Amino acid sequence: MRRGHVVWPVVATGATFLLGFLWVFPLLWAVLTALKSEQQAVAQSLVWFPNPASFTAFRDVVALGNLPRWYLNSTVTSLVITLVTVALAALAAYAFSQLRFRGKNALLWLFLAGIMIPFEALLIPLFRLMNDLNAVNTYAGIILPQIVSPIAIYVFKNFFDAIPKEIHEAAVVDGASEWRILWRIFVPLSGNVLWAIGIVTFISAWNNFLWPFIITTSPEMMTIPLGLTQVQDAYGVRFARTMATAVLGGLPVVLAYLIFQRRVTEGFLTVTGLKG
């Protein structure tokens, strides 16, 4: 029995390190490739480490490409999508959780049914709608179809349901409006959940490839994931430049998660009921 108590922690630790290595290795390989020359990046014999290390690929993608513009597009669209998604989800969740109106349960199930519909099935109707709104190849066209999240509504509602009814009733007695109760009481209480939803939404919007690929028609409106497909010249794909673009493009997402990792973890623990 004692031997089992010793073996399993060792196995669990080894498995954790293995999974961590499998997660980190592609990122490390991308950085190492970005520091190589193009000749080393496409050499037939595998070159593990750049010799010598060079920042030429990073310089080229910044100076010769549209990376600053792609950065701007990704930043604007991701931030707006995140802010609007969180605000709309909080509003809808508060209505489903605290208000009484006819057809509430049916409408809630209709929202949740959206989780089961793959986004690919909505591409054609969404594109036709954006085309009718003259929103093709615009920020609005990229943003609008991504601002409604049934999962975010569901997560917020579950948290609002757990808030004691006495708090809402006391605020009503004091004369507070529903709008004020939501933004002055419920949203501050759901800080961890809000951060978790916000970070996950930002990362999802930043990494989204399919919808920007469908709705944009010019290089000037491309986002970072789309820009990766454009890093080539007359000689074909430039692998060192592609990896340099990937590293620079993924840096904000990695930093956002590392900086707010504790809040994201606490948010999910709060939602799952593992933390009060």
N, C-alpha and C positions, 0 to 999 in steps of 0.2 A: 504493500500500500504506500509506504513511504517512497519507494522507487517511482511509483506512478505519479506521486505528487511532484517529483523532481523532473521526470521526463516530459510531462505535458507542458509545463511552462517553457521548457527549452524548445519543444516543437512549435509552440505558439509563437515564441519570439523569433525563431528561424523563419516561420511562414510570414510573419509580419515584415521582416527584413527583405524577404524574397519579393513580396508584393510591392514593397516600397521601391526596390531596385527596378522592377518591371515598370513602375510608374515614372521613375526619374530617368531611366535610361533613354527613352526617346527625346526627352527635353535636353539631356546632356549631349546626345548625338547631334541634335539640331544646332546647339551652340558651337560644338566643335567643328561641324561642317561649315557654319557661317564664318568661322575664323580661318578656314582654308582658302587657298587659291582655287580658281575654277579647275585648273589642271589636277590638283590633288583631290578635289571633290569627285571627279569623274575617272580617276585613275583605275585601271583594271585590277591592280593589286591594292587591296584594302589598306588605306592609310587611316589609322585610328586617331592620331593627334596631328594638328597642323604644325608644319615645320617649314618656315617659322610661322607663328601666329600673325595674322594680318586682319586689319579692320577695313580692308578695301571693299569687301562686299557690303558692309554697312554704309560706308561712304557713298558707294554707287547707288544703292537703292534710295538713299535720301536725296542725293544730288541729281540723279538721272531719271528717277521715276516719279510717280504721283503719290508717294507714301504720305507726305504731309496732308494732302487732300483726303486720302483714304482715312487717315487718322481723324481728321476733322469730321468726316461723314460718320464714322463709327462712333465717335464720342458724342456727337449731337443726337444721333438716332438712339443710341443705347441709353443715354441719360434721360431723354424725353420719354422713351418707352418705359423705363423703370419708374419714373415719377408718376406718370399717368396711370400705369398699371396698378401701382400700390394704392393710389388715391381712389381709383374706381373700385378696386377690390374691397377696400375698407368701407366705402359707401354701400356697396351691394351687400357685403357681409353684415353690416350693422342693420340694414333693413330686414334681411332674412332672420337675423338673430333677435332683434329687439322690438321690431314693429309688427303690428297686426294688420293684415290686409287680405282680401279675398284672393284665393289662388296662389298663396305664398309657397306652399309646399310643391305644387305642380310647377311653378316657375323655377324653384330651386332645383328640382330634378331635371328640368329642361336645361338649365345652366350646366349642371354636372354631366349631362349627357354629352356635352361638347368635349369632355375629356376622351370619350370613346371614338370620336371622329378624327381620323388622321388628317394632319394639315395638308397633306398632298391631295386629299379629296376635295379640298376647298380652293385649290390654286386657280382653276379656271374661273369660277364665279367671282373670286376676289379680284382677279386681274381685270375681268370685264367691269366690275364695279369701279375699280380705280381708274380704268380707262374712261368710263362715263363721267367721272369726277375730274378728269384732266389731271390726274395725280401720278401718271406714269413718269418714271425718271425724276421724281421729286422726293424731298424729305417726307412729305405727307404720305406719299404712296408707300414708302418703306415703313413708316411708323404706324399708321392707322390699323392695319390688320393684326398688329402684334400687341395691342394695348389691353385686350380682354383676356384674362387668365382664369378659367374656372377653378383650377387648382388653388390659386391664390385666394379666391373668394371662399372656397371650402376651408382652407386653413384659417383664415381670419374668422369665419363664422364659428368654427369649433372653439377658438380661443374666446370669442365674445360670449359664447354660450356658457363658458366656465366662470365668467365674472358674475358675482352675486347679484341677484335681481334687486336687492335692497339699494345698491349703489345707484342704479338707474332710477328707481322709484324716489329716492331721496333727492336726486337732481331735479326730477320733474316737480316735486313738491316745492323746491326752492325757486321754481320758475325758469329753469334752464330749457332752452329749445333743444330739439333733437340734434340739430347741427352742432350746437355748442357741446352737448353731452358727448357726441362722437369725437370731436377734435380736442376737447379739453380734458376728457376723462378716459375714454376707451382707447384712443390711439396712444396716449402716453403710457397707459398700462401695458400695451402690447408692443413695447419698444423692441424687445428681442425678436419677436415674431416679424415685426416690420423690417428689421435689418436683415433677417434671414431671407425673407421673400424678395427684398430689394436686391441683395447681392446675387441671389440665384437668377433673378430676372435680368439683371445687368449682364451677367456672364452669358446667359442664353441669347440675349439680343446681340451682344458683341460677336459671338461665334456663329450667328445665324448666316448660313450660306444660301439656302434654297430660295427664300423669298426675295432678298436683294438681287439674286441672280435673275429672277423672273421679272422683277419690276423696273430694274435699271437698264438703260440702253447706251450709256456713255461712260467712258473711263472716269470722268469727273465726278460721277455720282456713286462710284463703287465704294464698298466698304473693305476693310482689311481682308476678310476671307476671300472676297472676289479678287482683290488685288494680287493674291498669291498666284492666280492663274495667268496673270499678265507679265510676270517676271521672266521674260525671255527676249531674245533678239534674233537676228538673222541666222544665228548658228543653233537655235533651239533653246531649250530650257536651261537657265543658268542656276545650277543647284546651290552654289554658295550664296547667291543673291536671294534665291527663294527661301533658304533657311534663315538668312539675315532678316528678311521681311517677316517670316513666321515668328522669329524671336522678338523683334520689335513690336509686332502686332499682338503677340500673346503676353507681353510684359504687363500691360495694365490689368489684365484679368488675374494674372498670378499675384501681382501686388495687392489688388483689391481683396482677393481671398486671404492672403497671408495677414494683411492688416486687420481685417474684420473676421478672422477665423473664429475667435472666441464668441463673438456675437452670433454668428451663424450657427455654431454648435449649441449655444444656449437657446437660440430660437427654436431649433428642431427638438431639443430636449423638452422645452416648454410645451410645444405642440403635441408631442407624444405622451405627455403626462409623466415623464420621468423626472421632471424638475418642477417644483411648485413656483 
